[in-house]
Amino acid sequence: MPGGHGLGESLRRTWRGHVGWMLPLSVLVVSIVGLGVIVRERSASDPDVAPVVGEVAGTSVVAVGPAALVVQVDDVGAAVGFTVFALSGDDGGTVVFVPASTMVEIPGFGLDPISEAFSVGGAELASLTLRNLLAVEFAHVSVLDAGRLSAAIRGVGDLDIDNPTVLEVATGAGRIETLWPAGPVTLAPGEAAQFLEITGTDETELDRLVRHQAFWKGLLDARANVAEVGDEASLDLPAFLDVASLRAEGLAYRILPVETLGGAEELFGVNREELVPLRELLAPGSTTGDVGRARVQLLNGVGTPGLAEPVTELVLAAGVTVELTGNALQFGYETTQIVYYRDDQIEAALRIRDELGLGEVVKQRDPIDVVDVTIVIGADLAELVGLG
C-alpha cells in the first residue's frame, strides 16, 4: 500500500525464490482490476439483524484466557525475541517463541521478517502482525530491554536454569569462550539479556530459542513461589506473569513451526499445516465449526496511505487471517468490494461485511486458490477508519 516498504528487493528475491505461491499474486491482482466480471450476490442476512451472542455466521465462539506478547530488544532497540503467552482454561496455557527472522505478512508492508514489523511500526505493528498470524488477542504487550528484563527477574533473585546446550562465542583473539556450560546454571538478573540475546558459535536462531524456553520456564517456576493472585486481564506485566507462573506445571512450550529458507541470510517460512493445530492450542475451542479462518487479501482501492493496519484490526474480528496486502490496479473505488470466489466462501464474505458494517459482497466468476476473499478498500471504509 502507498507508504509501505520492506527490507529491500534482494531479500524479497530470496523469499520468492523459495516460495512458489508468491507468483500467483500478480494474477490475483489483475483478475480483480475491473470487477466487471463479478456477479452480485444477495443473501437473507442482508437486512439489519441483531447477531446472536456467542455465534458468528456458523462459528461458535467461547471465552478463553488472556494472552501477552513480550518483545525483547537489544541495546540499539532492535527486536531479538518475540514470546507469546496464552492462558487457557483454569490451569493451562501455551508459550510460543517466534523467530525474529520469520517471514510474515506485515499489514501495509508486505512479506518481511517479523523483526521488521517492530522496526517500522513498533510494538503496535508487531502485535497486530502476530495477532493476524496466530489468531490470538493480546491483553498486554511489553517491550523489554536489558534493564527492564533485569527488573523482571530481580523480584525473585538469581534464577536456577537448566541450560540446554553450552553457550560459546568467538573472541577477537580467535579463541572460543564459554559463557555458560550445558546443564544447571545460576543466572543473575543482570545476565538475562545476554543469555537470551547471544547466538553462540555454530548455533541457529532456533537453537537460541530453546535457551529462551529454559529461561522463561525457570523464571515462571521461580515466580510461582512468590506470586500473588490478581486480575488475569491486568495490563501490568508482572501481574500477568504471576498468573502464568501459578499455572507453570500446566504450560506447554512451543517454537513457532517454521521451515528454513535457503540463501545467505537465516530466514524462516511458517509451516502453515502445523500452524493450524498451534492456533487451536493457543485458544482451545475459540473458533470451531465448518467455516474456519478464511484467507483474506486487502487491496487499497483509494490510494490513501496507511489503510492496511486499521482495516486489518477491523477484519480480524471476523475470524479471518490477512494473507496479502497491496494496491488495487486502479484507485477511485467509492464502495468497498468484498469479493469471494466459490460458493463455500460466501459465509466468510458476509461475516466480514457484517463486521465492517459496510461494503458490497460480490462473487467473481474465476476461482483462485491463493485467498478466499479479497477486500478492495473503498472510500466508505477509508472514512470509517478515519483516513477518508
C-alpha positions in Angstrom: 0.0 0.0 0.0 1.2 3.5 -0.5 3.9 4.5 2.0 4.9 0.9 2.7 8.4 -0.5 2.4 10.4 -3.6 3.3 13.9 -4.8 3.8 14.8 -4.4 0.2 14.4 -6.1 -3.1 17.3 -8.5 -2.6 15.5 -10.0 0.5 12.3 -10.3 -1.5 14.1 -12.1 -4.3 15.4 -14.6 -1.8 11.9 -15.3 -0.5 10.3 -15.6 -3.9 12.9 -18.0 -5.0 11.8 -20.4 -2.3 8.1 -20.0 -2.0 6.1 -20.9 -5.1 2.8 -19.3 -4.2 4.1 -15.8 -4.5 3.8 -15.9 -8.3 0.0 -16.1 -8.5 -0.2 -12.7 -6.6 0.2 -10.8 -9.9 -2.5 -12.9 -11.5 -4.8 -12.4 -8.4 -4.4 -8.6 -8.6 -5.0 -8.4 -12.3 -8.1 -10.6 -12.0 -10.0 -8.1 -9.9 -9.0 -4.9 -11.6 -12.3 -4.2 -13.3 -14.9 -6.0 -11.2 -16.9 -6.1 -14.4 -16.9 -9.9 -14.4 -18.3 -10.1 -10.9 -21.8 -11.3 -10.2 -23.5 -9.6 -7.3 -24.8 -11.9 -4.6 -27.6 -11.1 -2.2 -28.4 -13.0 1.0 -31.1 -13.3 3.5 -28.7 -11.8 6.0 -28.6 -8.5 4.1 -31.3 -6.8 6.3 -30.1 -5.5 9.6 -30.4 -8.4 12.1 -29.0 -8.4 15.7 -26.4 -11.1 16.0 -26.9 -14.0 18.4 -24.5 -13.6 21.4 -21.7 -16.2 21.1 -22.3 -17.1 17.5 -21.0 -15.5 14.3 -22.1 -16.9 10.9 -22.0 -20.6 11.8 -18.9 -20.2 14.1 -19.1 -20.9 17.8 -17.1 -18.6 20.0 -16.1 -19.4 23.6 -14.2 -17.5 26.2 -10.5 -18.2 26.6 -7.9 -16.8 28.9 -5.8 -13.7 28.2 -2.6 -13.5 26.2 0.5 -11.4 26.4 3.3 -10.6 24.0 6.8 -9.9 25.2 9.3 -8.3 22.8 12.9 -8.4 23.8 15.1 -5.7 22.3 18.9 -5.3 22.2 21.0 -2.3 23.1 20.2 -0.5 19.9 16.4 -1.2 20.1 16.2 -4.0 17.5 13.8 -6.8 18.3 15.6 -10.1 19.0 12.9 -12.1 20.6 9.1 -12.5 20.5 7.4 -14.5 23.2 3.7 -15.2 23.3 1.9 -16.3 26.5 -1.6 -17.6 26.0 -3.5 -18.8 29.1 -6.4 -21.1 28.6 -8.9 -22.8 31.0 -8.2 -22.7 34.7 -4.7 -24.2 34.9 -3.2 -24.4 31.4 -1.7 -22.3 28.7 0.9 -22.2 25.9 4.1 -20.2 25.5 5.3 -19.7 21.9 8.7 -18.5 20.8 8.7 -16.7 17.4 12.0 -16.5 15.5 12.7 -12.8 14.8 13.6 -13.7 11.2 10.3 -15.4 10.4 8.8 -14.1 7.1 5.3 -13.0 7.7 2.7 -10.7 6.1 3.1 -7.3 7.8 -0.1 -5.3 7.2 0.7 -2.4 4.8 4.3 -3.5 4.3 4.1 -7.0 2.7 6.2 -10.0 3.3 9.2 -9.4 5.7 10.7 -10.7 8.9 8.6 -10.2 12.0 11.5 -8.1 13.4 10.9 -5.6 10.6 7.3 -5.1 11.9 8.8 -3.9 15.1 11.4 -1.8 13.4 9.0 0.2 11.2 5.9 0.2 13.5 7.0 -0.6 17.0 5.1 -2.9 19.4 1.7 -1.9 17.9 2.5 -3.2 14.4 4.4 -6.2 15.7 1.5 -7.3 17.9 -1.0 -6.7 15.1 1.1 -8.9 12.8 1.3 -11.7 15.4 -2.4 -11.4 16.1 -3.1 -11.9 12.5 -0.7 -14.9 12.3 -1.6 -16.7 15.5 -5.3 -15.7 15.8 -4.9 -14.6 19.4 -5.8 -11.3 21.1 -3.2 -9.7 23.4 -4.3 -8.3 26.7 -0.8 -7.0 27.3 2.2 -6.1 25.1 5.5 -5.3 26.7 8.9 -4.3 25.3 11.9 -5.4 27.5 15.3 -4.0 27.1 18.2 -5.2 29.3 17.2 -3.0 32.3 13.5 -4.0 32.2 14.4 -7.7 31.8 16.7 -7.5 34.8 14.0 -5.8 36.8 11.5 -8.5 35.9 13.9 -11.1 37.4 15.1 -9.1 40.4 11.9 -9.8 42.4 12.8 -13.5 42.6 16.6 -13.2 42.8 19.0 -15.4 40.9 17.5 -18.0 38.6 18.3 -21.6 38.5 18.1 -22.7 34.9 18.7 -26.0 33.1 20.7 -24.7 30.2 20.1 -27.0 27.2 23.5 -26.5 25.4 26.8 -24.9 26.1 26.9 -21.2 25.1 30.1 -20.4 23.4 31.2 -17.3 21.5 34.3 -16.5 19.4 36.6 -13.9 20.9 38.7 -11.3 19.0 41.8 -13.4 19.6 40.4 -16.2 17.5 39.6 -18.3 20.6 36.3 -19.7 21.8 35.0 -18.5 25.2 32.4 -20.5 27.2 29.8 -18.2 28.7 27.6 -20.8 30.2 28.0 -24.6 30.3 25.3 -27.0 29.5 23.2 -28.2 32.4 22.2 -26.5 35.6 23.4 -22.8 35.8 22.6 -19.9 38.1 21.7 -16.7 36.2 21.9 -13.3 37.9 19.3 -10.7 36.9 21.9 -8.6 35.0 22.9 -11.6 32.9 19.5 -12.4 31.5 19.6 -10.1 28.4 23.0 -11.6 27.3 21.8 -15.1 28.0 18.8 -14.6 25.7 20.3 -12.4 23.0 23.5 -14.1 22.0 23.6 -16.6 19.3 26.5 -18.9 20.1 29.1 -20.4 17.8 27.5 -22.8 15.4 24.0 -22.0 16.8 21.0 -21.1 14.8 18.2 -18.8 15.9 16.1 -21.9 16.7 18.9 -23.2 19.0 18.8 -19.8 20.8 15.0 -20.1 21.3 15.5 -23.4 23.0 17.5 -21.4 25.5 14.6 -18.9 25.7 12.4 -21.8 26.7 14.7 -22.8 29.6 14.9 -19.2 30.8 11.1 -18.5 30.9 10.4 -21.9 32.4 13.0 -21.1 35.1 11.5 -17.6 35.7 7.9 -18.8 35.9 8.8 -21.6 38.3 10.6 -19.1 40.5 7.8 -16.6 40.4 5.3 -19.4 41.4 6.9 -19.3 44.9 6.2 -15.6 45.4 3.2 -14.9 43.0 0.1 -13.2 44.1 -3.3 -14.0 42.6 -4.6 -11.0 40.7 -6.7 -9.9 37.7 -5.8 -12.2 34.7 -6.6 -9.4 32.3 -4.4 -6.9 34.1 -2.3 -4.7 31.8 0.6 -5.0 34.2 3.2 -7.5 33.0 4.3 -8.7 36.5 0.7 -9.4 37.4 0.2 -11.3 34.2 3.4 -13.3 34.8 2.2 -14.1 38.3 -0.9 -15.6 36.9 1.1 -17.5 34.3 3.5 -18.8 37.0 0.7 -20.2 39.1 -0.1 -22.4 36.0 3.6 -23.3 35.5 3.1 -27.0 35.6 0.3 -26.9 33.0 2.1 -24.7 30.5 3.2 -26.1 27.1 6.2 -24.6 25.4 6.5 -24.4 21.6 8.6 -22.8 18.9 6.5 -21.4 16.0 6.5 -24.1 13.4 8.9 -22.8 10.7 11.0 -24.1 7.8 14.4 -22.8 6.9 14.7 -20.9 3.7 17.9 -21.0 1.7 20.0 -18.0 0.9 22.8 -16.0 2.5 20.5 -14.8 5.4 18.9 -17.0 8.0 15.2 -16.7 7.2 12.3 -18.9 8.1 8.9 -19.5 6.5 5.8 -20.5 8.5 4.7 -24.1 8.2 1.0 -23.5 7.5 -0.1 -27.0 8.2 1.4 -27.1 11.6 0.2 -23.6 12.3 -3.4 -24.7 12.4 -3.1 -27.0 15.5 -0.9 -24.4 17.2 -3.7 -21.8 16.9 -6.1 -24.3 18.5 -3.5 -24.9 21.3 -3.2 -21.2 21.9 -7.0 -20.7 22.2 -8.7 -24.1 22.6 -12.2 -24.1 21.1 -12.1 -20.3 20.4 -13.3 -20.9 16.8 -15.0 -24.2 15.8 -17.4 -25.3 13.1 -17.2 -25.7 9.4 -16.3 -22.1 8.5 -12.7 -22.0 9.7 -10.4 -19.0 9.2 -10.7 -17.5 5.8 -7.6 -16.2 4.0 -8.1 -12.6 3.0 -6.3 -10.2 0.7 -6.5 -6.4 1.3 -6.2 -4.1 -1.7 -6.1 -0.3 -1.4 -8.7 1.0 -3.8 -8.5 4.7 -2.9 -4.7 5.4 -2.9 -4.6 6.8 0.7 -1.5 5.5 2.6 -1.8 3.7 5.9 -5.1 1.9 5.4 -3.9 -1.7 5.9 -3.3 -1.5 9.6 -6.6 -0.1 10.8 -8.6 -2.3 8.3 -6.7 -5.4 9.4 -7.7 -4.5 13.0 -11.3 -4.5 12.0 -11.4 -7.6 9.8 -9.5 -9.8 12.3 -12.7 -9.7 14.5 -14.5 -11.6 11.7 -12.3 -14.6 12.3 -10.1 -14.3 9.2 -6.4 -14.1 8.5 -4.9 -11.4 6.3 -2.5 -13.2 4.0 -1.7 -10.4 1.5 -1.8 -6.6 1.3 -1.2 -4.3 -1.6 -2.8 -1.8 -4.0 -5.6 -2.4 -6.5 -4.6 -1.8 -10.1 -6.7 1.3 -10.1 -8.0 3.7 -7.4 -11.3 5.6 -7.2 -13.5 3.0 -5.5 -16.3 4.6 -3.6 -17.8 1.4 -2.2 -15.7 -1.3 -0.6 -15.9 -4.6 -2.5 -15.8 -7.8 -0.6 -15.0 -10.4 -3.3 -15.4 -14.2 -2.9 -14.7 -16.9 -5.5 -16.5 -20.1 -4.5 -20.0 -20.6 -3.0 -18.5 -22.1 0.2 -16.7 -18.8 0.8 -19.8 -16.6 0.9 -20.2 -17.0 4.7 -16.8 -15.6 5.3 -17.5 -12.7 3.0 -20.8 -12.0 4.8 -19.1 -12.2 8.2 -16.6 -9.6 7.0 -19.3 -7.3 5.7 -21.2 -7.6 8.9 -18.1 -6.8 11.0 -17.3 -3.8 8.9 -20.9 -2.6 8.7 -20.5 -1.6 5.1 -19.3 -2.8 1.7 -20.8 -4.8 -1.2 -20.5 -8.6 -1.2 -19.8 -9.8 -4.8 -18.7 -13.1 -6.5 -16.0 -13.3 -9.1 -16.6 -16.0 -11.8 -13.0 -17.2 -12.0 -11.9 -19.1 -8.9 -8.5 -18.7 -7.3 -6.6 -20.7 -4.7 -4.3 -18.1 -3.1 -7.0 -16.5 -0.9 -10.7 -17.0 -0.1 -11.8 -13.4 0.0 -10.4 -10.1 -1.4 -11.4 -6.8 0.1 -10.9 -3.8 -2.2 -11.0 -0.9 0.2 -13.3 1.9 -0.9 -13.8 5.5 0.2 -16.5 4.3 2.6 -14.1 2.1 4.6 -11.3 4.7 4.4 -13.7 7.2 6.0 -14.7 4.6 8.7 -11.1 4.2 9.9 -10.5 8.0 9.8 -8.4 8.2 6.7 -11.1 9.2 4.2 
